[in-house]
Amino acid sequence: MKTPREKYRNDPKYRYMVDSMVAAIHKCHYTPSEMREAAVLASIIYDESRIREYRIPMIPKSVENALEVMEEVDEALASVHQSITKDNCIHDARTRGTEGFFCRDCDQYFHKDSPTYRSGELLSSLWMALNNISVGSFRAGKGDIREALDMKAKIGIGVAHDNYEDLISEAEGLLAKYGRDVNEAYVVIEHMPVSGLKKRT
């Protein structure tokens, strides 16, 4: 392998490059260290241009399209999240605890006695409890419990009710009638105090 000095003597193109650098040092008053830094940077810029020129076309078009769609979805979700306020939030991003739930979208905590909790979270839990007693009866060979199915239909899934307190009382009475502890419908999570729920930063 030739030394830099040997290449300078025998390779006209290499000598021209070195002479140009020497002239730049004299004319522009660059230091040798700055010239070395410039040479390293030039190599980096060249490599980056080759990555764009040669590597990106190797990505299948379908993958490139999928990446573009994912980027659009991320932007759309970010836009939606920015538009969420305490007034229009539907509280889908919930962290549930024994005493209520924390909504990560609007940074609010809803105690189990609050209207928001009782009209949504509690009714959903009662719906599932009613489903469980009907399924249990069916598996025991006794058939579905018609009252439980009708009550499930009344509650619905994701339906807002102005008379939610009436529905809660009716559902709890039905669970008690079939020997189920109403407390089973409430979420119980150990070691999760309200103070441990932190707002998103």
WOMO-V458348 format. One record per backbone hydrogen bond with DSSP energy under -0.5 kcal/mol. NH is the residue of the N-H (numbers start at 1). CO is the residue of the C=O. Records with the same first field share a line. If there is no record, write none. Layout:
NH->CO + CO
This chain:
7->3
8->4
9->5
10->6
11->7
12->10
15->11
16->12
17->13
18->14
19->15
20->16
21->17
22->18
23->19
24->20
25->21
26->22
27->23
28->24
29->25
30->24
35->31
36->32
37->33
38->34
39->35
40->36
41->37
42->38
43->39
44->40
45->41
46->42
47->43
48->44
49->45
50->46
51->47
52->48
53->49
54->50
55->50 + 51
56->51
58->55
59->56
64->60
65->61
66->62
67->63
68->64
69->65
70->66
71->67
72->68
73->69
74->70
75->71
76->72
77->73
78->74
79->75
80->76
81->77
82->78
83->79
84->80 + 81
89->85
94->92
95->102
96->94
97->100
98->189
100->97
101->110
102->95
103->108
104->93 + 102
107->103
108->103
110->101
111->109
112->99
114->111
118->114
119->115
120->116
121->116
122->117
123->118
124->120
125->121
126->122
127->123
128->124
129->125
130->126
131->127
132->128
133->129
134->130
135->131
136->132
137->133
138->134
139->135
140->136
141->138
142->137
143->137
146->144
149->145
150->146
151->147
152->148
153->149
154->150
155->151
156->152
158->156
164->161
166->163
167->163
168->164
169->165
170->166
171->167
172->168
173->169
174->170
175->171
176->172
177->173
178->174
179->176
180->175
182->180
184->181
185->182
186->183
192->189
196->193
197->194
198->196
